[in-house]
Amino acid sequence: MVTCHKGNLNDPFSIDGGLEDENSYKQVGFTLSNIPRQFSRVYVYYSRNSSDASGTALTTYEKINKYFEVSYDE
């Protein structure tokens, strides 16, 4: 699990979960290894937790609409 919050690590009081579809302007990258050879693609799904203006928790689940090819070192 990777967590991205809105805010600045150097100012802990600025960190919050954001409202609805507010952009945190953060990104993550991954390198996968030891993938069995029968797999040729990786599909990525993620969940996003935030709240509406009244503080009600919201969770959405999404699929990134592209797949990532698996390459193997020979």
Protein Blocks (a to p, Z undefined) as FASTA:
>chain_A
ZZddeddfklmklgcebjajacehiacddddehiafkbcbdcdddddddddfkopacddd
dddfbdcdddddZZ
